Amino acid sequence: MLLKFAYQDFLADRKFKNTTQVNIGNYERTLGLFVEYCLELGVINVEDVGHSHVRSYLVDCQKKGNKAGTINTKIMRIRAFYNYLIEEKMVSENMASKVKLQKEDVKINVFTDEQIHQMLAYYRSLRRREKSYFSYRGYLLIILLLGTGTRRKEVINLKWSDIDMLNATMSVHGKNRQYETIFMTGKLVKELSVYKIFCKNFFGIEHEYVFLNRDNTPMTDNSIMLVFKNLQTHMNFADVRVSPHTFRHTFCHRLAMSGMSAFAIQKMMRHKNINVTMRYVAMWGNELKEQNDKHNPLNKLDI
């Protein structure tokens, strides 16, 4: 079968299986480049692609400056493509299975207390000066992300009907496309209540979605990223990116530093696999050791 047709069939299969539009776009960008590379070499049939083509493509990517994380993503996309081809009996072997993932020097940056205070102070100042919807929205976005570790998509899809102020819980349409329950602290419930009253007074009606754009439509991936891009410009943090996912990392980091068990962190973060949680715990192991050395109960015992 022609490689370009097999690639189109694969994308159609992902869409049929309800893969998110974001992931479809990722497949088009990463896997599409591999298909183009093969076609430029004159390899037009699926069965003509060999291990050498996969390796030479990845070497070419390295020469172009792709880091280990990007290379590994491309390997996983190609593996997924070939798993589909095997299922459809177009090929009998996964050409990317023998290509080992590269070792990543992973360092996940999180916000310091000072940086969090600076961002909140910025929006508090805007609220006092402007009393605009966007200053209230920005402030609550930070509080919500920091206090729940929600994902970007979950935030923009959040509706008032998903929030139970009385029981301090909220339901989000999670990564596995199922509704999941998140617990809220009293502080977050208070901030949400204040924000809800402000919105009702500001708009004159109660909108369905919690976070809105300038035209009163629900926020999108693009619009929420523009909010944080603007905040990044005003904060000018040199060592950390201002994004919804950095708040999620910060949430996880604080849970780990508090001494919470990996199992509890997995439930709070809603990780499907405990191995994902363990990666975070292992990453911040040195910090946990420092905290243990500093606060261990034996420190004050004369033994």
C-alpha positions as CSV (number, residue, x, y, z in Angstrom):
1,M,0.0,0.0,0.0
2,L,1.2,3.5,-0.7
3,L,2.7,5.1,2.4
4,K,0.8,8.4,2.0
5,F,-2.6,6.5,1.9
6,A,-1.7,4.4,4.9
7,Y,-0.8,7.6,6.8
8,Q,-4.2,9.1,5.8
9,D,-6.0,5.9,6.9
10,F,-4.1,6.1,10.3
11,L,-5.3,9.7,10.9
12,A,-8.9,8.7,10.0
13,D,-8.7,5.8,12.4
14,R,-7.5,8.2,15.2
15,K,-10.4,10.5,14.5
16,F,-12.8,7.6,14.5
17,K,-11.5,6.5,17.9
18,N,-12.2,10.0,19.3
19,T,-8.6,11.1,19.6
20,T,-8.5,14.7,20.7
21,Q,-7.9,17.4,18.0
22,V,-4.8,18.4,19.8
23,N,-3.3,14.9,19.5
24,I,-4.5,14.6,15.9
25,G,-2.5,17.8,15.2
26,N,0.5,16.3,17.0
27,Y,0.4,13.2,14.8
28,E,0.1,15.4,11.7
29,R,3.1,17.4,12.6
30,T,5.5,14.7,13.9
31,L,4.4,11.6,11.9
32,G,3.7,13.7,8.8
33,L,7.4,14.8,8.7
34,F,8.5,11.2,8.8
35,V,6.2,10.3,5.9
36,E,7.5,13.3,3.9
37,Y,11.1,12.2,4.6
38,C,10.5,8.7,3.2
39,L,8.7,10.0,0.1
40,E,11.7,12.4,-0.6
41,L,14.0,9.3,-0.5
42,G,11.7,7.6,-3.0
43,V,10.3,5.2,-0.5
44,I,6.6,5.3,-1.5
45,N,5.2,1.9,-0.3
46,V,4.6,0.9,3.4
47,E,6.4,-2.4,3.0
48,D,9.5,-0.7,1.6
49,V,10.2,1.3,4.8
50,G,12.9,-0.3,6.9
51,H,14.6,0.2,10.3
52,S,17.4,2.1,8.5
53,H,14.9,4.7,7.3
54,V,13.5,5.3,10.8
55,R,17.0,5.7,12.2
56,S,18.3,7.9,9.4
57,Y,15.2,10.1,9.8
58,L,15.9,10.5,13.6
59,V,19.6,11.2,13.0
60,D,18.5,14.0,10.5
61,C,16.2,15.4,13.2
62,Q,19.1,15.4,15.7
63,K,21.2,17.4,13.2
64,K,18.4,19.9,13.0
65,G,18.6,20.4,16.7
66,N,15.8,18.2,18.0
67,K,16.4,17.3,21.7
68,A,16.0,13.9,23.3
69,G,12.4,14.6,24.4
70,T,11.4,15.6,20.9
71,I,13.1,12.6,19.4
72,N,11.4,10.2,21.8
73,T,8.0,11.8,20.9
74,K,8.7,11.1,17.2
75,I,9.7,7.5,18.0
76,M,6.5,6.9,19.9
77,R,4.4,8.4,17.1
78,I,6.0,6.2,14.5
79,R,5.5,3.2,16.8
80,A,1.8,4.0,17.1
81,F,1.6,4.3,13.3
82,Y,3.2,0.9,12.8
83,N,1.1,-0.8,15.5
84,Y,-1.9,0.4,13.5
85,L,-0.4,-1.0,10.3
86,I,0.2,-4.4,12.0
87,E,-3.4,-4.5,13.3
88,E,-4.6,-3.8,9.7
89,K,-2.2,-6.5,8.4
90,M,-0.4,-4.1,6.1
91,V,2.9,-5.0,7.6
92,S,4.2,-7.7,10.0
93,E,6.8,-5.8,12.0
94,N,7.0,-2.5,13.8
95,M,10.0,-0.7,12.2
96,A,10.4,1.6,15.2
97,S,10.3,-1.1,17.9
98,K,14.1,-1.6,17.7
99,V,14.9,2.1,18.0
100,K,15.6,2.8,21.6
101,L,14.3,5.9,23.4
102,Q,16.9,8.4,24.2
103,K,17.8,9.2,27.8
104,E,16.3,12.6,28.7
105,D,17.8,15.0,31.1
106,V,14.4,15.9,32.5
107,K,14.1,19.0,34.6
108,I,10.6,20.3,35.4
109,N,10.5,23.9,36.5
110,V,7.9,25.0,39.0
111,F,6.9,28.3,40.5
112,T,8.5,29.7,43.7
113,D,6.3,31.3,46.4
114,E,7.7,34.6,45.4
115,Q,6.7,34.2,41.7
116,I,3.2,33.1,42.7
117,H,2.8,36.2,44.9
118,Q,4.1,38.4,42.1
119,M,1.5,37.0,39.6
120,L,-1.4,37.3,42.1
121,A,-0.2,40.9,43.1
122,Y,-0.3,41.8,39.4
123,Y,-3.9,40.8,39.0
124,R,-4.9,42.3,42.4
125,S,-3.5,45.6,41.2
126,L,-5.5,45.4,38.0
127,R,-8.7,44.6,39.9
128,R,-8.2,47.7,42.0
129,R,-7.4,49.9,39.1
130,E,-9.7,48.6,36.4
131,K,-12.3,46.4,38.0
132,S,-12.4,44.7,34.6
133,Y,-13.7,41.2,34.0
134,F,-10.3,40.1,32.7
135,S,-8.5,41.1,35.9
136,Y,-10.9,39.0,37.9
137,R,-10.7,36.1,35.4
138,G,-6.8,36.2,35.4
139,Y,-6.7,36.1,39.2
140,L,-9.1,33.2,39.5
141,L,-7.3,31.2,36.8
142,I,-4.2,31.3,38.9
143,I,-6.0,30.3,42.1
144,L,-7.9,27.5,40.3
145,L,-4.8,26.0,38.5
146,L,-2.6,26.3,41.6
147,G,-5.3,24.8,43.9
148,T,-6.4,21.9,41.8
149,G,-3.7,21.0,39.2
150,T,-6.3,21.0,36.5
151,R,-5.3,20.7,32.9
152,R,-5.7,23.5,30.3
153,K,-8.5,21.7,28.5
154,E,-10.4,21.0,31.7
155,V,-10.3,24.7,32.6
156,I,-11.7,26.0,29.4
157,N,-14.5,23.4,29.4
158,L,-15.4,24.1,33.0
159,K,-19.1,25.1,33.5
160,W,-20.8,26.5,36.6
161,S,-23.0,23.4,36.7
162,D,-19.8,21.3,37.2
163,I,-19.0,23.1,40.5
164,D,-20.6,22.1,43.8
165,M,-19.8,24.9,46.2
166,L,-21.6,23.2,49.1
167,N,-19.6,20.0,49.0
168,A,-16.4,21.8,47.7
169,T,-16.0,19.6,44.6
170,M,-15.8,20.1,40.9
171,S,-16.2,17.7,38.0
172,V,-14.0,17.9,35.0
173,H,-13.9,16.1,31.7
174,G,-10.5,14.5,32.2
175,K,-7.8,13.2,29.9
176,N,-9.5,9.8,29.6
177,R,-12.7,11.5,28.4
178,Q,-14.5,10.6,31.6
179,Y,-15.8,13.0,34.3
180,E,-13.6,13.1,37.3
181,T,-14.1,14.7,40.7
182,I,-11.7,17.2,42.1
183,F,-11.7,18.4,45.7
184,M,-11.5,22.1,46.4
185,T,-10.2,23.9,49.5
186,G,-12.3,26.5,51.4
187,K,-10.1,29.2,49.9
188,L,-10.9,28.2,46.4
189,V,-14.6,27.9,47.1
190,K,-14.5,31.5,48.6
191,E,-12.7,32.9,45.5
192,L,-15.1,31.1,43.1
193,S,-18.1,32.6,45.0
194,V,-16.7,36.1,44.8
195,Y,-15.9,35.6,41.1
196,K,-19.4,34.3,40.4
197,I,-21.1,37.2,42.0
198,F,-18.8,39.6,40.1
199,C,-19.6,37.9,36.8
200,K,-23.3,38.0,37.4
201,N,-23.2,41.8,38.2
202,F,-20.8,42.5,35.4
203,F,-22.7,40.6,32.6
204,G,-26.2,40.9,34.1
205,I,-26.7,37.2,33.4
206,E,-25.1,34.0,34.5
207,H,-23.2,32.4,31.7
208,E,-22.8,28.7,31.3
209,Y,-19.0,28.6,31.2
210,V,-16.8,29.8,34.1
211,F,-14.2,31.5,31.9
212,L,-15.1,33.6,28.8
213,N,-13.4,35.5,26.0
214,R,-14.1,39.1,25.1
215,D,-17.0,38.2,22.9
216,N,-18.6,36.2,25.8
217,T,-17.8,32.8,24.2
218,P,-16.0,30.0,26.1
219,M,-12.2,30.3,26.1
220,T,-10.2,28.2,23.6
221,D,-6.7,26.7,23.8
222,N,-5.4,29.7,21.9
223,S,-7.1,32.3,24.1
224,I,-6.0,30.8,27.4
225,M,-2.4,30.6,26.1
226,L,-2.5,34.2,25.1
227,V,-3.5,35.1,28.7
228,F,-0.4,33.4,30.0
229,K,1.8,34.7,27.3
230,N,0.8,38.2,28.3
231,L,1.4,37.3,32.0
232,Q,4.8,35.9,31.1
233,T,5.7,39.2,29.4
234,H,4.7,41.3,32.4
235,M,6.5,38.9,34.9
236,N,9.6,38.3,32.8
237,F,10.6,35.2,34.8
238,A,14.0,34.0,33.5
239,D,13.9,30.4,34.7
240,V,10.3,29.2,34.3
241,R,7.6,29.3,31.6
242,V,4.2,30.9,32.6
243,S,1.7,28.3,31.4
244,P,-1.2,26.3,32.8
245,H,0.9,23.2,32.8
246,T,3.6,24.8,34.9
247,F,0.9,25.4,37.5
248,R,0.0,21.7,37.3
249,H,3.7,20.8,37.9
250,T,3.8,23.2,40.8
251,F,0.7,21.6,42.3
252,C,2.3,18.2,42.0
253,H,5.6,19.5,43.4
254,R,3.9,20.9,46.5
255,L,2.1,17.6,47.1
256,A,5.3,15.7,46.9
257,M,7.2,18.2,49.1
258,S,4.5,17.9,51.8
259,G,5.3,14.2,52.2
260,M,2.1,13.0,50.6
261,S,2.3,9.3,49.5
262,A,2.8,8.5,45.8
263,F,-0.5,6.7,45.7
264,A,-2.3,9.8,47.1
265,I,-0.5,12.1,44.6
266,Q,-1.5,9.8,41.8
267,K,-5.2,10.2,42.8
268,M,-4.9,14.0,43.2
269,M,-3.1,14.4,39.9
270,R,-5.4,11.8,38.2
271,H,-2.5,10.0,36.6
272,K,-3.7,6.8,35.0
273,N,-0.3,5.1,35.6
274,I,1.5,5.2,38.9
275,N,4.8,5.2,37.0
276,V,4.1,8.8,35.8
277,T,3.7,9.9,39.4
278,M,6.8,8.1,40.5
279,R,8.8,10.0,37.9
280,Y,7.8,13.2,39.6
281,V,8.6,11.9,43.1
282,A,12.0,10.6,42.0
283,M,12.8,13.9,40.3
284,W,12.2,15.8,43.5
285,G,13.9,13.2,45.7
286,N,16.9,15.5,46.5
287,E,14.6,18.2,47.8
288,L,12.7,15.7,49.9
289,K,16.0,14.5,51.4
290,E,16.9,18.1,52.3
291,Q,13.5,18.6,53.9
292,N,13.9,15.4,55.8
293,D,17.3,16.4,57.0
294,K,15.9,19.7,58.2
295,H,12.6,18.6,59.8
296,N,13.2,15.0,60.9
297,P,11.8,14.5,64.5
298,L,15.1,12.9,65.6
299,N,16.9,16.2,65.1
300,K,15.6,17.5,68.5
301,L,16.1,14.3,70.4
302,D,19.1,13.8,72.6
303,I,20.0,10.2,71.8
